[in-house]
Amino acid sequence: MVPKQRPRVAESWAYAYQLNPPQPEPRFAKVKMLLRRARLAAQRAGRLWTGQVVKDAHITHILVVTDAPDEAHAVDRAIDAELKRLKMGFAITGPARVSLPRATPGRRAPKTPTRSGRRSRGT
């Protein structure tokens, strides 16, 4: 009997823009629009690309996860240009391979179990 071949899982990569000092939310309107457009374009092409602004007390990040970091040059240039226009200092990390859970189309990810009200051993 021939073993079934599993479909090849696409690699996922993550990279981040790091903005220091942290920036107020209203300054990211155009960046968020660029992130939405890039995500929609990738979806139409059957690819993975998503980005999100994450605020922290000490730094603001724009996190990106994609299946093809070498093909995101246009959106990266647009984000770079907008951050420079806003005079935001930033650094960008190189892409790092990440492992994402596989999702089956039409099925939701399993829910995390609810707490039973009992305390964990560590507390």
C-alpha positions as CSV (number, residue, x, y, z in Angstrom):
1,M,0.0,0.0,0.0
2,V,1.3,3.4,-0.9
3,P,1.4,5.9,2.0
4,K,-0.7,9.0,1.6
5,Q,1.4,12.1,0.9
6,R,0.6,15.0,3.2
7,P,0.2,18.4,1.4
8,R,3.4,20.5,1.7
9,V,3.0,23.1,4.4
10,A,4.2,26.5,3.3
11,E,6.8,28.1,5.4
12,S,5.9,31.2,7.4
13,W,8.2,34.1,8.2
14,A,7.8,37.0,10.6
15,Y,9.5,40.3,10.7
16,A,8.9,43.5,12.6
17,Y,9.3,47.2,12.4
18,Q,10.3,48.6,15.8
19,L,9.4,52.2,16.5
20,N,11.0,53.9,19.5
21,P,9.6,55.9,21.3
22,P,6.1,54.4,21.2
23,Q,3.7,56.3,19.0
24,P,0.1,57.3,19.5
25,E,-2.6,55.2,17.7
26,P,-4.0,58.1,15.5
27,R,-0.6,58.3,13.7
28,F,-1.1,54.8,12.2
29,A,-4.2,55.4,10.1
30,K,-2.3,55.2,6.7
31,V,0.0,52.4,7.9
32,K,-3.1,50.3,8.9
33,M,-4.6,51.0,5.5
34,L,-1.4,49.7,3.8
35,L,-1.5,46.6,6.0
36,R,-5.1,45.9,5.1
37,R,-4.4,46.3,1.4
38,A,-1.4,44.0,1.5
39,R,-3.3,41.4,3.3
40,L,-6.2,41.5,0.9
41,A,-3.9,41.3,-2.1
42,A,-2.1,38.3,-0.6
43,Q,-5.5,36.6,0.0
44,R,-6.5,37.1,-3.6
45,A,-3.3,35.5,-4.7
46,G,-3.7,32.6,-2.3
47,R,-0.8,33.6,-0.2
48,L,-0.3,34.5,3.5
49,W,0.5,38.0,4.5
50,T,-0.8,39.8,7.5
51,G,0.4,42.7,9.5
52,Q,-0.6,44.4,12.8
53,V,0.4,47.4,14.8
54,V,1.2,46.4,18.4
55,K,1.6,49.1,21.1
56,D,3.7,48.6,24.2
57,A,4.6,51.0,26.9
58,H,8.3,51.2,25.7
59,I,8.1,50.6,22.0
60,T,5.6,50.2,19.1
61,H,5.9,47.2,16.7
62,I,4.4,46.6,13.3
63,L,4.5,42.8,13.1
64,V,4.3,41.0,9.8
65,V,3.8,37.3,9.0
66,T,4.1,36.1,5.5
67,D,4.9,33.0,3.4
68,A,7.2,34.9,1.0
69,P,9.2,37.7,2.7
70,D,11.2,38.4,-0.5
71,E,8.0,39.3,-2.3
72,A,6.8,42.0,0.0
73,H,9.0,44.8,-1.3
74,A,6.2,47.1,-2.5
75,V,4.3,47.1,0.8
76,D,7.6,47.4,2.8
77,R,8.6,50.4,0.7
78,A,5.2,52.0,1.2
79,I,5.3,51.5,5.0
80,D,8.9,52.8,5.1
81,A,7.9,55.9,3.2
82,E,4.9,56.6,5.5
83,L,7.0,56.1,8.6
84,K,9.7,58.5,7.2
85,R,7.0,61.0,6.3
86,L,5.7,60.9,9.9
87,K,9.3,61.4,11.1
88,M,9.2,58.1,13.1
89,G,12.5,56.5,13.8
90,F,12.3,52.8,13.2
91,A,14.4,49.7,12.7
92,I,13.2,46.6,10.8
93,T,14.2,43.0,11.8
94,G,15.2,40.4,9.3
95,P,12.6,37.6,8.5
96,A,12.6,34.7,11.0
97,R,10.9,31.4,10.3
98,V,7.9,30.8,12.5
99,S,5.7,27.7,13.0
100,L,2.0,28.4,12.7
101,P,-0.7,25.8,13.5
102,R,-2.4,24.4,10.5
103,A,-6.1,25.3,10.0
104,T,-8.6,23.3,8.1
105,P,-10.8,25.4,5.8
106,G,-14.3,25.7,7.3
107,R,-13.3,24.6,10.8
108,R,-12.5,26.8,13.8
109,A,-9.4,26.4,15.8
110,P,-10.0,24.5,19.1
111,K,-11.0,26.6,22.0
112,T,-8.7,26.8,25.0
113,P,-10.2,25.0,28.0
114,T,-11.9,27.2,30.5
115,R,-10.6,27.5,34.0
116,S,-12.3,25.3,36.5
117,G,-11.9,27.8,39.3
118,R,-9.1,25.7,40.9
119,R,-5.8,27.4,41.5
120,S,-2.8,26.1,39.6
121,R,0.1,24.5,41.4
122,G,2.3,27.5,41.1
123,T,0.0,29.9,42.9
